[in-house]
């Protein structure tokens, strides 16, 4: 099943109108670390996902020339609405953090408060930007056949330096060309946690995530 999930992921990234050039470059350079799990939010998936991210970090080396991502795909649940997926994503990330916080402090250069503009999700004391994918996403760039979580390292973003900003500009140009507009969530909101689920959240939306021990 892992091979099937990876093949579907590769086909998704290779689509002509796929906007994230960083993911495509990582795929071509075989720099996507992929693991497949049962259900998003299930305890066994959380434990395995956490273990695999820690293993990924043992060999992860940020590069100024290339991009590496950790991608978790899940068997289900399928056919979720955007609100259902968002709730399940945060349930999974909360459970993963509850486990991680027993052995690792939050990354000391980013905020653990999800309402902060300086927030980044932390695993193994490493900061990540999480991209959620699922079949019910309103944005085509987030619409994948099964639930998935893409963990992109903030350390990698920083290592890329000016290349990161050039890449982001190209991605937004491709969004406008293929999908009519840049992702309005990124244009409107600076607090990172709003972007994980993929939908355009309401101004009064509050992230359900609760950090343990600050």
N, C-alpha and C positions, 0 to 999 in steps of 0.2 A: 504493500500500500504506500510505503514511503516513495517508491519509484514513480507510482502513478501521480502522487501529489506533487512531486518535483517536476514531472513532465508537464502537468497542468500549469504550474507556476511559471515554468520557462516559456510555455506558449503564451501565457498572459503577458509576460514582460516583452516578448518579441512582437506583439501586435504593433502594427504601423502607427496607431494613434496613442500608444502608451507614452505617457509624458515624462516619467522619471528616468532621465538619462543616466543617473548614478546607478540605479538598479540594473539597467541594461549593460552598463560597463562592467558591473560586478559579475553579472551572469556570464558575459563573454570571457572574463578573466578567471572564471571558476572561483570567484571570491564570495559566493553566497553559501553560507553554512545553513543547511536546512534540516529540520527535524519534524516528524509528523507525530501527532498525538491523538488520543481518543476525542473526548469532548472538551470544548473550551469551557473553563470554569470548574471542571471536575477535579477532585482532589488528586487523583493519580496523574492527570495531565499537568497540574500545577507543580507537583513534586518533580516529575521528569523534566519539565521545562526549566525549572530552576536549576536542577543539576546540570543540564546541558548548557545553559548560559554560563554557569561558572566554569565549565570545562572549556567553552569557547574563549573565555577571558584569559585562560592560562596561556594560550598561544597567540592571542590577538596583539597585533602590532600596527598601530595607526600609520598610515602612509600619506605623504603629501602628493602622491601620484595616482593613487587608485582608491577604490571604495570597497569596503567589506560590510556585509549585513548578515545578521542572524535572523532567519525566517522560520517561524513556527506555524505550521498548518494543522488543522484539526478536522476530524471526521464530521463533526457537527457541533451544535445543531445547525441545520440548514434552514433556508427560507425565513430568516429573521428580518423583522422590520429594523429600521435604523435605531429606534429607541431600545428595542430588545437587544440588539447587538451591543449598543453602547453600555447598557447595564451589565451585560455578561462580560464584556471586555474589562470593565472596572472591577467586577467581582473576581475575575481571574488575576488581575494585577494586584488587587488588595491581598488576596490569599498568598500570592507569590511573595509579596513584600512582608507579610506576617511571618512567613517562613524565613526569608532572607534576613530579617531584622534580628533573628535569634543569634546570628553569627557575624553579621556585617553591619557597620554603621552606614548611614547615608553618605553619599559622596559629599565631601566638605566644600566643594566649589559651587554647588547648586542647592537651591532651596527645596525642602521637602513639602512645602505648602503648595498644593496644586493651583491655588489662586494667584500665585506669584508669577511675575514675568520671568523670574529666574529659576523656575521649577524645571527639573529633569528627573525622569524616573530612574531610580537607582537599584542596581542588582550587583552584589559583590563589591559594593562601594564604587561602582562604575556608572557614569551617567549615560542614559539612553533617551533618544526620542523614539516613541513608539507609533507606528503607523498601522491602523486597523484596516483590514480588508474583509469584505463579505458580499454575498450575492445581492443584498438589498440596498447597497450604497447608492445614493443619489448621484455622486460624482463617478463618472466612468473610470477614472484612474484608481478608485477604491473598490471597484465592483469585480470581485473574484468569486469563483464558483463555490468556495468553501471558506469558513472562517479562518483568518490568518492574522498573525501579529508579526510585524517587521521591527526588529530592534536595530536602530541606527545609533552608532556611538557619537556622542557629543565630542569626545576626544578626537574622533576621526574628522568631524566637521572642522575643529580647530586646526588640525594638522593640514587640512587642505588649504586653509587660509583664503586668499583672494580667489582661488579656484572654486571654492564653495559658493561664493556670491555670484560668480559667473555662471555656475551650474544652476543655481536657483533662478537666475534671470532667464536662462534658456528654458527651464521647466515651465515657468509662468508664461513665456511666449508660446510654448507648445500647447499649454492649456487653453490659451485664447484662440489659437489657430484651430485646434481640434474640437474643443468643447465650448467655445463661445465666450469664456471668461476665465480669468485666474480664479483659483479657489477662494471664494469670498471669506471663508473662515480665516485664512492667513492674512488677508487684507484688513479685516475688521478687528481681529483680536490678537493681542500680544502674549496672553497667558497660554503657555504651551499645552496644558492639559486639555484645552478645548478642542485641539486638533486630532487627538488620538483616535476618537471614534469615527471621524470622517464626515459627520453631518455638521450643518451650520447651526450652532447652538443658539438658544435664546439669550438675550442680554442678562436675564436673571438666573440663568443656569448655574448650578453649583456642583462642582465635582464631588462625587461620593467618596473619593479616596481619603483615607485617614492615615497619616504617617505614624509609626510607632516610635516613641522615644525621640521625636524631633528629627 
